[in-house]
Amino acid sequence: MNTTQSFLVARWIRDDILPTDTETNTYQSYQQTIADLDRCVAQFELLRSSLDKSLSSEAVLQAIRDFETITTFIKRLSGYAELWIAEDTQNPHAQACATLIDIVITKATNKTLFFPLWWKNLPEDVAASILGDIPQYAYWLRQMRSAVIHTLPEPVEQAINLKNSTGVTALRALYDAITSRYSFTLEADGQIHHLTDSGIWGYASHPDPAVRDRAFVELYRVYSQDASLLGRIYFTLVQDWYQEYIELRRYSSPLAVRNQMNDIPDALIETLFRVCRTNTPLFHRYFRLKARWLGMERMRRCDLAAPIITKKQSYTWKQAVEMTLATFESFDPLFYQLAHRIFQANHVDSEVRSGKRRGCWCLDFGPTITPWVQIDFNGRVDDIAALIHEFGHAIHGMLAEHQSVLQYAPSIPLAEVGALFCELLFADHLLQQTHDPEVRIGLRFKQLNDSFAFLHRQIYFTFFECTAHDLIQQGASIDDVAQAYLDTVREEFGDTIDIPDAMRWEWTLIFHLFHYPFYMYSYAFGQLLALALYQQYRQEGNSFKDRFFEILRAGSSDHPVAILSKAGVNIADPLFWQGGYDVIQIMLEDIEQIPIP
């Protein structure tokens, strides 16, 4: 690493996605990009009059390339706005930028909507002939046609785009603006701390059980004060999802919408759910074991992330960068090079500050653009794991840079595979670098904690989501939905965890519930898949890499089932999913053999 700035906790640089003049000269700073987009859209609109079933494959190919150019402009504009608003959700200039860009993109989308609608409604024989002539875009084109039964007439589709611009998009921005302003007060280590959301979550793994308890009491207190407001936002988002996708587009269920977007058959997801539910007792067994290690008869909610070994370890950002690069270098030189590229571009926002959008995530706006990563770095090993997870997303995208912008971003379940695989790399790297027996025990417990967090918690969030969507359509109240959440977590934990009544409002904290309906089963999908692939890597060594890289390089150039099948993975087989749980069981059995001090 030859850039000192990479070792500093800092905001990212966003100037390389679009040129920026000043923070107050918002429109002029990317006026040229908007003008370029408008010009391309106007030229593309001339195609409308020539669209019929006799259009040649060469003309369709040129139209797709023009559509790619428009999509690239849209991604750059939306990316710039998203990066800026993520830096500070309270910044009025960033808010104005996001509003302007949303208007520009909605107009461009509506003006070009005629082309995908034309393609969807072509006779099958004509479409098949064109697909044979331009196989490089075959998956994107086939995927569009697969949604034809859920497609509405052009004026209705345009109205929905306008509705989304001023409706759900605005509501999600409002949720972010409200929750990013929250401040939490906590007494810990002899001091009174005033914390952001990410700051108070850091105390979930504090060695003092009383501090952990106070942290969760404060967390639930702050969110519950706005429960009716946050609940109303959620109810409106759910109603919008139902009205558009069930009533207008005629999907069979709210969950089926996400399955279609992910291009995963409903039956396959039902199989995943069954296998996960069947293995719930495995995590109950783990919770009982952890309670004994903590000297408790039964854990509380605030003890889930409690450290088994209380040796306090804090890391500098310089150490975090070095550990991240070392983890990737230990796996493959290409992973190291791609991670190094992100740091050198200064595309990481690691500061903890008020107003910053909550959470850790990767923003990837298409091939040729180095992705951006956001985390809140508090010096914990979990922060480094989160950094490596998000770098896994970024590396996944960078490996697919040769794909078209239309077939670049992987299906959401596949998008989690690379990230979760990288977390497993990090866990093994830590174990190899650590010789202290107590620390190694703590790391083994952390591996099981992480498996639970990415696997079972996410599946039960999805179970709750299905219940909540049904209840809201039946006229349930916010209190009814809160009770349903409490019922769901009681099934999830059984009698192994004391569930406080205040936990009924925990769902209002969950970012993905508001922003990405039914996204969270993708974490479970990705975790089980990553565990199975990582087991293959341990057994095969370097010979495994080509198969794994093929999955990552595919982007969204084929069906997820087909991409995995080429790598020798059959996700339709329940035994495959069970194989991931078998790896977790082995991890648990290893810990069970260690004498409890």
C-alpha positions as CSV (number, residue, x, y, z in Angstrom):
1,M,0.0,0.0,0.0
2,N,1.6,3.2,-1.1
3,T,-1.0,5.8,-0.2
4,T,-1.0,7.1,3.3
5,Q,-4.6,8.4,3.0
6,S,-5.8,4.8,2.8
7,F,-4.7,4.4,6.4
8,L,-6.9,7.3,7.6
9,V,-10.5,6.9,8.7
10,A,-12.1,9.2,6.1
11,R,-15.0,9.8,3.8
12,W,-14.8,8.5,0.3
13,I,-14.0,10.5,-2.9
14,R,-16.9,10.5,-5.3
15,D,-15.5,12.9,-8.0
16,D,-14.5,10.0,-10.3
17,I,-18.1,9.0,-10.9
18,L,-19.1,12.6,-12.0
19,P,-17.2,15.8,-11.9
20,T,-18.0,18.1,-8.9
21,D,-17.6,21.9,-8.8
22,T,-18.9,22.9,-5.4
23,E,-21.4,21.6,-2.9
24,T,-23.7,24.6,-3.6
25,N,-23.5,24.4,-7.4
26,T,-25.3,21.0,-7.5
27,Y,-27.0,21.2,-10.9
28,Q,-24.0,22.7,-12.8
29,S,-21.6,20.1,-11.5
30,Y,-23.2,17.4,-13.6
31,Q,-25.3,19.4,-16.0
32,Q,-23.3,18.0,-18.9
33,T,-24.1,14.4,-17.9
34,I,-27.8,15.2,-17.8
35,A,-27.5,16.9,-21.2
36,D,-25.7,13.8,-22.6
37,L,-28.4,11.6,-21.2
38,D,-31.2,13.7,-22.7
39,R,-29.5,13.7,-26.1
40,C,-29.2,9.9,-26.1
41,V,-32.8,9.5,-25.0
42,A,-34.1,11.8,-27.7
43,Q,-32.1,9.9,-30.3
44,F,-33.3,6.6,-29.0
45,E,-36.9,7.7,-29.1
46,L,-36.6,8.0,-32.9
47,L,-36.5,4.2,-32.9
48,R,-40.1,3.9,-31.8
49,S,-41.6,4.5,-35.3
50,S,-39.5,1.7,-36.8
51,L,-40.3,-1.0,-34.3
52,D,-42.2,-4.0,-35.7
53,K,-41.6,-7.7,-35.9
54,S,-39.6,-7.2,-39.2
55,L,-36.9,-5.3,-37.4
56,S,-33.5,-7.0,-38.2
57,S,-31.3,-8.5,-35.6
58,E,-28.6,-6.0,-36.5
59,A,-31.0,-3.1,-35.8
60,V,-32.0,-4.7,-32.5
61,L,-28.3,-5.1,-31.6
62,Q,-27.7,-1.4,-32.2
63,A,-30.8,-0.5,-30.1
64,I,-29.4,-2.6,-27.3
65,R,-26.1,-0.9,-27.5
66,D,-27.8,2.5,-27.4
67,F,-29.8,1.3,-24.4
68,E,-26.6,0.3,-22.7
69,T,-25.3,3.9,-23.1
70,I,-28.4,5.3,-21.6
71,T,-28.2,2.8,-18.7
72,T,-24.6,3.8,-18.1
73,F,-25.5,7.5,-17.8
74,I,-28.4,6.6,-15.5
75,K,-26.2,4.5,-13.2
76,R,-23.6,7.3,-13.0
77,L,-26.2,9.9,-12.1
78,S,-28.1,7.8,-9.6
79,G,-24.8,6.6,-8.1
80,Y,-23.5,10.1,-7.5
81,A,-26.8,11.1,-5.8
82,E,-26.7,8.0,-3.7
83,L,-23.1,8.5,-2.6
84,W,-23.8,12.1,-1.6
85,I,-27.0,11.5,0.3
86,A,-25.3,8.5,2.1
87,E,-22.5,10.8,3.3
88,D,-25.1,13.0,5.1
89,T,-28.8,12.3,4.9
90,Q,-29.4,15.8,6.5
91,N,-27.5,17.7,3.8
92,P,-30.0,19.9,2.0
93,H,-27.8,20.1,-1.2
94,A,-27.5,16.3,-1.3
95,Q,-31.3,16.0,-0.8
96,A,-31.9,18.4,-3.6
97,C,-29.5,16.5,-5.8
98,A,-31.2,13.2,-5.1
99,T,-34.6,14.7,-5.9
100,L,-33.4,16.3,-9.2
101,I,-31.6,13.1,-10.3
102,D,-34.7,11.0,-9.5
103,I,-36.8,13.3,-11.7
104,V,-34.3,13.1,-14.6
105,I,-34.0,9.3,-14.4
106,T,-37.8,8.7,-14.2
107,K,-38.3,10.8,-17.3
108,A,-35.6,9.0,-19.2
109,T,-36.9,5.6,-18.1
110,N,-40.5,6.5,-19.2
111,K,-39.3,7.8,-22.6
112,T,-37.3,4.6,-23.3
113,L,-39.9,2.2,-21.9
114,F,-41.3,1.4,-25.3
115,F,-38.3,-0.7,-26.3
116,P,-38.5,-3.4,-23.5
117,L,-42.3,-3.5,-23.9
118,W,-41.9,-4.1,-27.7
119,W,-39.4,-6.9,-27.0
120,K,-41.6,-8.5,-24.4
121,N,-44.6,-8.7,-26.8
122,L,-42.8,-10.0,-29.9
123,P,-44.1,-13.3,-31.3
124,E,-42.1,-16.2,-29.9
125,D,-40.7,-17.3,-33.3
126,V,-39.4,-13.8,-34.1
127,A,-37.8,-13.4,-30.6
128,A,-36.2,-16.8,-30.9
129,S,-34.6,-15.9,-34.2
130,I,-33.2,-12.6,-32.8
131,L,-31.9,-14.4,-29.7
132,G,-30.0,-16.8,-31.9
133,D,-28.3,-13.9,-33.7
134,I,-27.2,-12.0,-30.6
135,P,-26.4,-14.6,-27.9
136,Q,-24.3,-12.2,-25.9
137,Y,-27.5,-10.5,-24.6
138,A,-29.6,-13.7,-24.5
139,Y,-30.1,-13.9,-20.8
140,W,-31.1,-10.2,-20.4
141,L,-33.6,-10.5,-23.2
142,R,-35.0,-13.8,-22.0
143,Q,-35.4,-12.5,-18.5
144,M,-37.4,-9.5,-19.8
145,R,-39.8,-11.8,-21.7
146,S,-40.2,-14.1,-18.7
147,A,-42.0,-11.2,-16.9
148,V,-44.4,-10.4,-19.8
149,I,-47.5,-11.8,-17.9
150,H,-46.8,-9.3,-15.2
151,T,-46.2,-6.3,-17.6
152,L,-48.8,-3.6,-17.9
153,P,-49.6,-1.2,-20.9
154,E,-47.1,1.5,-21.4
155,P,-49.1,4.4,-19.9
156,V,-49.7,2.4,-16.8
157,E,-46.0,1.4,-16.5
158,Q,-45.1,5.1,-16.9
159,A,-47.6,6.1,-14.2
160,I,-46.1,3.5,-11.8
161,N,-42.6,4.9,-12.4
162,L,-43.9,8.4,-11.5
163,K,-45.7,7.0,-8.5
164,N,-42.5,5.3,-7.3
165,S,-40.5,8.5,-7.7
166,T,-42.7,10.5,-5.3
167,G,-44.0,7.6,-3.3
168,V,-41.9,4.7,-2.1
169,T,-38.6,6.3,-2.9
170,A,-39.5,9.4,-0.8
171,L,-40.8,7.2,2.0
172,R,-37.5,5.3,2.2
173,A,-35.6,8.5,2.2
174,L,-37.8,9.8,5.0
175,Y,-37.1,6.6,7.0
176,D,-33.3,7.1,6.5
177,A,-33.6,10.8,7.5
178,I,-35.5,10.0,10.7
179,T,-33.3,7.1,11.9
180,S,-30.0,8.6,11.0
181,R,-30.7,11.5,13.4
182,Y,-31.1,9.2,16.4
183,S,-28.8,9.7,19.3
184,F,-28.3,7.1,22.1
185,T,-27.1,7.8,25.6
186,L,-25.3,5.0,27.4
187,E,-23.4,4.7,30.7
188,A,-20.4,2.4,30.2
189,D,-16.9,2.0,31.5
190,G,-17.5,4.9,34.0
191,Q,-18.6,7.4,31.3
192,I,-21.7,8.7,29.7
193,H,-21.5,8.1,26.0
194,H,-23.6,9.8,23.3
195,L,-23.7,7.4,20.4
196,T,-24.9,6.9,16.8
197,D,-26.8,3.8,15.8
198,S,-23.6,2.0,14.8
199,G,-22.0,3.2,18.0
200,I,-24.5,1.7,20.3
201,W,-24.5,-1.6,18.4
202,G,-20.9,-1.8,19.2
203,Y,-21.9,-2.4,22.9
204,A,-23.8,-5.6,21.9
205,S,-20.5,-7.4,22.4
206,H,-19.3,-5.6,25.5
207,P,-17.9,-7.9,28.1
208,D,-20.1,-6.5,30.9
209,P,-23.6,-8.0,30.8
210,A,-25.1,-5.0,32.5
211,V,-23.7,-2.7,29.8
212,R,-25.1,-4.9,27.1
213,D,-28.5,-4.9,28.8
214,R,-28.5,-1.1,29.1
215,A,-27.5,-0.8,25.4
216,F,-30.4,-2.8,24.2
217,V,-32.8,-1.0,26.6
218,E,-31.7,2.3,25.1
219,L,-31.8,1.0,21.5
220,Y,-35.4,-0.2,21.9
221,R,-36.4,2.9,23.8
222,V,-35.3,5.3,21.1
223,Y,-36.9,3.4,18.3
224,S,-40.1,2.7,20.2
225,Q,-40.7,6.4,20.7
226,D,-41.2,6.6,16.9
227,A,-42.8,3.2,16.6
228,S,-46.1,4.6,15.3
229,L,-44.3,6.8,12.7
230,L,-41.9,4.1,11.5
231,G,-44.7,1.6,11.5
232,R,-46.9,3.9,9.4
233,I,-44.0,4.2,6.9
234,Y,-43.7,0.4,6.8
235,F,-47.4,-0.2,6.4
236,T,-47.5,2.2,3.4
237,L,-44.6,0.5,1.8
238,V,-46.2,-2.9,2.2
239,Q,-49.5,-1.6,0.8
240,D,-47.7,-0.2,-2.2
241,W,-46.0,-3.5,-2.8
242,Y,-49.3,-5.3,-2.6
243,Q,-51.2,-2.9,-4.8
244,E,-48.6,-2.8,-7.6
245,Y,-47.4,-6.4,-7.6
246,I,-50.4,-8.4,-6.5
247,E,-53.4,-6.3,-7.6
248,L,-52.0,-4.9,-10.8
249,R,-49.2,-7.3,-11.9
250,R,-51.0,-10.4,-10.6
251,Y,-48.1,-12.1,-8.8
252,S,-49.1,-15.1,-6.7
253,S,-47.7,-13.7,-3.5
254,P,-45.6,-10.8,-2.1
255,L,-42.6,-13.2,-1.8
256,A,-43.0,-14.5,-5.4
257,V,-42.2,-11.0,-6.6
258,R,-38.7,-11.1,-5.1
259,N,-38.2,-14.7,-6.4
260,Q,-39.0,-13.5,-9.9
261,M,-36.6,-10.6,-9.6
262,N,-33.9,-13.0,-8.3
263,D,-34.8,-15.5,-11.1
264,I,-35.1,-18.3,-8.5
265,P,-38.1,-20.7,-8.7
266,D,-40.6,-20.4,-5.8
267,A,-40.3,-24.2,-5.2
268,L,-36.5,-23.9,-4.6
269,I,-37.0,-21.1,-2.0
270,E,-39.6,-23.2,-0.3
271,T,-37.1,-26.0,-0.1
272,L,-34.5,-23.6,1.4
273,F,-37.1,-22.5,4.0
274,R,-38.0,-26.1,5.0
275,V,-34.4,-27.1,5.4
276,C,-33.7,-24.0,7.5
277,R,-36.7,-24.5,9.8
278,T,-35.8,-28.2,10.2
279,N,-32.4,-27.2,11.5
280,T,-33.6,-24.6,14.0
281,P,-32.8,-27.0,16.9
282,L,-29.1,-26.9,15.9
283,F,-28.9,-23.3,16.9
284,H,-30.9,-23.9,20.0
285,R,-28.2,-26.4,21.0
286,Y,-25.6,-23.7,20.3
287,F,-27.4,-21.1,22.5
288,R,-27.6,-23.5,25.4
289,L,-23.8,-24.2,25.1
290,K,-23.0,-20.5,24.9
291,A,-25.1,-19.8,28.0
292,R,-23.1,-22.4,29.9
293,W,-19.8,-20.8,28.8
294,L,-21.2,-17.4,29.9
295,G,-22.2,-18.9,33.3
296,M,-25.9,-18.3,32.7
297,E,-28.8,-20.6,33.0
298,R,-30.3,-18.9,29.9
299,M,-29.1,-16.1,27.7
300,R,-31.0,-12.8,27.1
301,R,-31.4,-11.1,23.8
302,C,-28.5,-8.8,24.7
303,D,-26.2,-11.8,25.2
304,L,-26.4,-13.2,21.7
305,A,-23.2,-11.3,20.6
306,A,-21.5,-11.5,24.1
307,P,-17.8,-12.4,23.9
308,I,-16.9,-15.7,25.4
309,I,-13.3,-14.5,26.0
310,T,-13.3,-11.0,27.5
311,K,-9.8,-10.0,26.4
312,K,-10.4,-6.6,24.8
313,Q,-8.8,-6.1,21.4
314,S,-9.1,-2.8,19.5
315,Y,-7.7,-2.2,16.0
316,T,-6.6,1.0,14.2
317,W,-7.9,1.7,10.7
318,K,-4.3,1.0,9.5
319,Q,-4.5,-2.4,11.0
320,A,-7.9,-3.0,9.5
321,V,-6.6,-2.1,6.0
322,E,-3.6,-4.4,6.5
323,M,-5.7,-7.3,7.7
324,T,-8.1,-6.9,4.9
325,L,-5.3,-7.0,2.3
326,A,-3.6,-9.9,4.0
327,T,-6.8,-11.9,4.0
328,F,-7.2,-11.5,0.3
329,E,-3.6,-12.0,-0.5
330,S,-3.6,-15.3,1.4
331,F,-6.4,-16.5,-0.9
332,D,-5.4,-15.2,-4.4
333,P,-3.2,-12.4,-5.8
334,L,-6.1,-11.2,-8.0
335,F,-8.3,-10.6,-4.9
336,Y,-5.5,-8.7,-3.3
337,Q,-5.0,-6.5,-6.4
338,L,-8.7,-5.7,-6.7
339,A,-9.0,-4.8,-3.0
340,H,-5.9,-2.6,-3.2
341,R,-7.6,-0.8,-6.1
342,I,-10.6,0.2,-4.0
343,F,-8.3,1.6,-1.2
344,Q,-6.2,3.5,-3.7
345,A,-9.3,5.0,-5.3
346,N,-10.3,6.3,-1.8
347,H,-13.7,4.7,-2.3
348,V,-14.2,3.7,1.4
349,D,-16.2,5.8,3.9
350,S,-15.2,4.5,7.3
351,E,-16.0,7.5,9.5
352,V,-18.6,7.3,12.3
353,R,-20.6,10.5,12.3
354,S,-24.1,11.8,12.8
355,G,-26.3,12.0,9.7
356,K,-24.4,9.2,7.8
357,R,-26.7,6.6,6.4
358,R,-26.9,3.6,8.7
359,G,-25.3,0.3,7.9
360,C,-22.5,-1.3,5.9
361,W,-22.8,-1.8,2.2
362,C,-21.2,-1.7,-1.2
363,L,-22.3,0.6,-4.0
364,D,-21.5,-0.7,-7.5
365,F,-22.6,1.2,-10.5
366,G,-21.4,-0.9,-13.4
367,P,-18.4,-2.1,-15.2
368,T,-15.3,0.1,-15.4
369,I,-16.2,2.0,-12.3
370,T,-14.4,1.0,-9.1
371,P,-17.1,0.2,-6.4
372,W,-17.6,2.2,-3.2
373,V,-17.8,0.7,0.3
374,Q,-19.3,2.2,3.5
375,I,-18.8,0.9,7.0
376,D,-18.8,2.6,10.4
377,F,-15.3,1.7,11.9
378,N,-15.3,1.5,15.7
379,G,-12.1,-0.5,16.0
380,R,-13.7,-3.9,16.5
381,V,-12.9,-7.1,14.8
382,D,-16.6,-7.2,13.7
383,D,-16.0,-3.9,11.8
384,I,-13.1,-5.6,9.9
385,A,-15.3,-8.5,9.1
386,A,-17.9,-6.1,7.8
387,L,-15.3,-4.4,5.7
388,I,-14.2,-7.7,4.2
389,H,-17.8,-8.7,3.5
390,E,-18.4,-5.5,1.6
391,F,-15.1,-5.8,-0.3
392,G,-16.3,-9.3,-1.2
393,H,-19.3,-7.7,-3.0
394,A,-17.0,-5.2,-4.7
395,I,-14.5,-7.9,-5.9
396,H,-17.5,-9.9,-7.2
397,G,-18.5,-6.9,-9.3
398,M,-15.0,-6.2,-10.5
399,L,-14.5,-9.7,-11.6
400,A,-17.6,-9.3,-13.8
401,E,-16.3,-6.1,-15.4
402,H,-16.2,-7.7,-18.9
403,Q,-20.0,-8.1,-18.8
404,S,-22.4,-5.7,-20.3
405,V,-23.9,-3.1,-17.9
406,L,-27.2,-4.9,-18.6
407,Q,-25.8,-8.3,-17.4
408,Y,-23.3,-7.1,-14.8
409,A,-25.0,-7.1,-11.4
410,P,-25.5,-10.7,-10.1
411,S,-28.9,-11.9,-8.8
412,I,-29.2,-10.9,-5.2
413,P,-28.8,-14.5,-3.7
414,L,-25.6,-14.9,-5.8
415,A,-24.4,-11.4,-4.9
416,E,-24.1,-12.6,-1.2
417,V,-22.0,-15.6,-2.1
418,G,-18.7,-13.8,-2.7
419,A,-19.1,-11.5,0.3
420,L,-19.9,-14.4,2.7
421,F,-17.1,-16.5,1.3
422,C,-14.7,-13.7,2.0
423,E,-15.9,-13.5,5.6
424,L,-15.0,-17.2,5.9
425,L,-11.6,-16.4,4.5
426,F,-11.1,-13.8,7.2
427,A,-12.2,-16.1,10.0
428,D,-9.6,-18.7,8.9
429,H,-7.0,-16.0,8.5
430,L,-7.5,-14.9,12.1
431,L,-7.3,-18.4,13.4
432,Q,-4.1,-19.0,11.5
433,Q,-2.6,-15.8,12.8
434,T,-3.7,-16.3,16.4
435,H,-1.9,-18.7,18.8
436,D,-3.5,-17.7,22.1
437,P,-5.8,-20.6,23.0
438,E,-8.4,-18.4,24.6
439,V,-8.6,-16.0,21.6
440,R,-8.9,-19.0,19.3
441,I,-11.9,-20.3,21.3
442,G,-13.5,-16.8,21.1
443,L,-13.0,-16.8,17.3
444,R,-14.7,-20.2,17.0
445,F,-17.7,-18.9,18.9
446,K,-17.7,-15.9,16.6
447,Q,-17.9,-18.1,13.6
448,L,-21.0,-19.8,15.0
449,N,-22.5,-16.4,15.9
450,D,-21.9,-15.1,12.4
451,S,-23.5,-18.3,10.9
452,F,-26.6,-17.7,13.0
453,A,-26.7,-13.9,12.2
454,F,-26.4,-14.5,8.4
455,L,-28.4,-17.6,8.2
456,H,-31.1,-18.2,10.8
457,R,-31.8,-14.6,11.8
458,Q,-32.3,-13.7,8.1
459,I,-34.6,-16.6,7.4
460,Y,-36.8,-15.7,10.4
461,F,-36.8,-12.1,9.4
462,T,-38.3,-13.3,6.1
463,F,-40.8,-15.5,7.9
464,F,-41.9,-12.4,9.8
465,E,-42.0,-10.4,6.6
466,C,-44.4,-12.9,5.0
467,T,-46.6,-12.8,8.1
468,A,-46.5,-9.0,8.3
469,H,-47.6,-8.5,4.6
470,D,-50.5,-10.9,5.2
471,L,-51.6,-9.2,8.4
472,I,-51.4,-5.7,6.9
473,Q,-53.7,-6.8,4.1
474,Q,-56.2,-8.1,6.7
475,G,-56.3,-4.7,8.4
476,A,-54.0,-5.4,11.3
477,S,-52.7,-2.7,13.6
478,I,-49.1,-1.8,14.2
479,D,-49.4,-3.5,17.6
480,D,-50.6,-6.6,15.8
481,V,-47.6,-6.6,13.6
482,A,-45.3,-6.0,16.6
483,Q,-46.9,-9.0,18.4
484,A,-46.3,-11.1,15.2
485,Y,-42.6,-10.2,15.4
486,L,-42.5,-11.2,19.0
487,D,-44.1,-14.6,18.1
488,T,-41.7,-15.1,15.3
489,V,-38.6,-14.6,17.5
490,R,-40.0,-16.9,20.2
491,E,-40.2,-19.6,17.6
492,E,-36.7,-18.8,16.4
493,F,-35.1,-19.0,19.8
494,G,-37.5,-21.4,21.6
495,D,-36.8,-21.6,25.3
496,T,-33.1,-20.9,24.9
497,I,-33.3,-17.0,25.1
498,D,-35.2,-14.7,27.4
499,I,-37.2,-12.4,25.1
500,P,-38.0,-9.0,26.5
501,D,-41.3,-7.5,25.6
502,A,-39.5,-4.4,24.2
503,M,-38.1,-6.6,21.5
504,R,-41.5,-6.3,19.7
505,W,-40.2,-3.1,18.1
506,E,-37.0,-4.5,16.9
507,W,-38.4,-4.9,13.3
508,T,-38.5,-1.1,13.0
509,L,-34.6,-1.1,13.2
510,I,-34.2,-3.4,10.2
511,F,-33.1,-1.4,7.2
512,H,-33.8,-4.1,4.6
513,L,-37.5,-4.5,5.7
514,F,-38.1,-0.9,4.6
515,H,-35.7,-0.7,1.6
516,Y,-35.6,-4.1,0.0
517,P,-38.7,-6.3,0.7
518,F,-37.9,-10.0,1.0
519,Y,-34.2,-9.4,0.4
520,M,-33.0,-11.1,3.6
521,Y,-33.5,-14.8,2.6
522,S,-30.6,-14.1,0.2
523,Y,-28.2,-13.9,3.1
524,A,-29.2,-17.4,4.2
525,F,-29.0,-18.6,0.6
526,G,-25.6,-17.1,0.3
527,Q,-24.3,-18.3,3.7
528,L,-25.2,-22.0,3.0
529,L,-23.8,-21.8,-0.5
530,A,-20.6,-20.1,0.8
531,L,-20.2,-22.7,3.5
532,A,-20.5,-25.5,0.9
533,L,-18.1,-23.8,-1.5
534,Y,-15.6,-23.0,1.3
535,Q,-15.6,-26.7,2.3
536,Q,-14.8,-27.6,-1.3
537,Y,-11.9,-25.0,-1.2
538,R,-10.5,-26.5,2.0
539,Q,-10.6,-30.0,0.4
540,E,-9.4,-29.1,-3.1
541,G,-7.1,-26.0,-2.6
542,N,-6.1,-24.0,-5.6
543,S,-7.9,-26.3,-8.1
544,F,-11.2,-25.0,-6.6
545,K,-10.6,-21.4,-7.6
546,D,-11.3,-21.6,-11.3
547,R,-14.8,-23.0,-10.5
548,F,-15.4,-20.3,-7.9
549,F,-14.1,-17.5,-10.2
550,E,-16.5,-18.7,-12.9
551,I,-19.4,-18.0,-10.6
552,L,-18.2,-14.5,-9.8
553,R,-17.3,-13.6,-13.3
554,A,-20.7,-14.6,-14.7
555,G,-22.4,-11.5,-13.2
556,S,-26.1,-11.9,-14.3
557,S,-25.2,-13.3,-17.8
558,D,-27.3,-16.5,-17.1
559,H,-29.8,-18.0,-14.7
560,P,-28.5,-18.4,-11.2
561,V,-29.3,-22.1,-11.2
562,A,-27.4,-22.4,-14.5
563,I,-24.4,-20.4,-13.2
564,L,-24.1,-22.7,-10.2
565,S,-24.8,-25.8,-12.2
566,K,-21.8,-25.1,-14.4
567,A,-19.7,-25.0,-11.2
568,G,-21.1,-28.4,-10.1
569,V,-23.6,-27.1,-7.6
570,N,-27.3,-28.3,-7.6
571,I,-29.3,-25.9,-5.5
572,A,-32.5,-27.8,-6.2
573,D,-31.4,-30.7,-4.1
574,P,-32.3,-30.3,-0.3
575,L,-29.2,-32.3,0.5
576,F,-27.1,-29.5,-0.9
577,W,-28.6,-27.0,1.6
578,Q,-28.3,-29.6,4.4
579,G,-24.6,-29.8,3.6
580,G,-24.2,-26.2,4.7
581,Y,-25.8,-27.0,8.1
582,D,-23.6,-30.1,8.4
583,V,-20.6,-27.8,8.2
584,I,-22.1,-25.7,11.1
585,Q,-22.8,-28.9,13.1
586,I,-19.1,-29.9,12.8
587,M,-18.1,-26.5,14.0
588,L,-20.5,-26.8,17.0
589,E,-19.3,-30.3,17.8
590,D,-15.7,-29.1,17.8
591,I,-16.6,-26.4,20.4
592,E,-18.6,-28.9,22.5
593,Q,-15.4,-31.0,23.0
594,I,-13.7,-28.0,24.7
595,P,-13.9,-28.2,28.5
596,I,-15.9,-25.3,30.0
597,P,-13.6,-23.4,32.4
